Amino acid sequence: MHKFLASKWTKAAVFLLCLGPLASIIWPFVRHYTIPDPLQFIQHGTGDWTLRFLVFTLAVTPLRQLLRLPELIRFRRMLGLFAFFYACLHFTTYLVFDKLFDLHEIWKDVYKRPFITLGFTAFLLLIPLAITSTAGWIRRLGGRRWRILHRAIYISAVCGVIHYYWLVKSAVIRPLFYAGLVGILLVWRVGEWFLRRRRTALANAVPQRAPINVSQ
Ligand code: HEM
């Protein structure tokens, strides 16, 4: 398994697999299938996959610890960038087909419709993460600052889930399912952080001994 995950072919295969959702969105148009509401079809497809890729990215660290597969880390950056890629498609659909580049209308939407405000926030938060995802940026920022910045992915995922929850009128099962997943992943990370801090505190604790009086 370790060898399989470390192979460059596996990485290439995962890359192709991540393009599958895009193909599934484009395919019905290529085949001229009847789609009752094409705009909604693309908006929902790209929105769903943005959220799924955010969850996949967040799941990498817990999975590599649970399954003892450190090689899984090789896929985290790619999955995160695919989340950003689908978010860009999602936003572009809204910008081009829904709002016809009318920036005033978009601003009104962001201001007046809470579910758009949160989707927009989730999207904006992903931009610095995508830009600083390279090894060069990790060096420039330093590991600690880079890790702190990249915790914003949790805020983005939470905003994405609420965005979804607020836009569905009654079918809340799916957004609640994502809320559960993001909640579990968040609790895992907080628990892990807490345990690490405790371990460090214990390791740093100097054993208290009574001073030896040599004159006695
Ligand atoms: C990380 C960012 C985002 C995530 C995770 C996300 C996620 C989603 C999801 C899951 C859906 C519903 C899909 C379904 O019903 O199957 C959706 C729909 C939608 N999203 Fe987003 N979204 C994000 C950003 C945005 C942004 C930036 C905008 C626009 C400014 C936006 C506008 C919309 C619209 C207009 C819909 C369709 C609403 C409707 O059908 O009435 N989203 N999004």
Residues whose N, C-alpha, C, O or C-beta is under 5 A from the ligand:
A	BS01	HEM	Q43 H44 G47 D48 T50 L51 A87 F91 Y94 I116 G119 F120 A122 F123 S156 G160 Y164 L167
